[in-house]
């Protein structure tokens, strides 16, 4: 390609072509894999360690993990409000694992069982 042609291309366009488009697959967030028995539901975190699953009070297990949309562990005392989640219960009916869903994950239908 002649040098004269390159001089006529805007610098920002050259940078964009070198860096890749903003919506490219390289920039996409990795999808998370959830256990098959993790149920999609709505959960509400309230003060004093109260957790409501579909408006029913449920206890957190002693080793419960709550993961935010970035898949980072969040302490129950640092989260408030209602969220769409995937939740896994232990054998005693307590909440053992929680994954707060991104809007894209919440819109994804449950796998057929």
Protein Blocks (a to p, Z undefined) as FASTA:
>chain_A
ZZklmmmpcfklmmmmmnopfkbmklpccdddddfklccddddddehhiaceehiacddd
fkbccddfkopacdfklggcjddddddddfkopafbdcdddfklmmpccddZZ
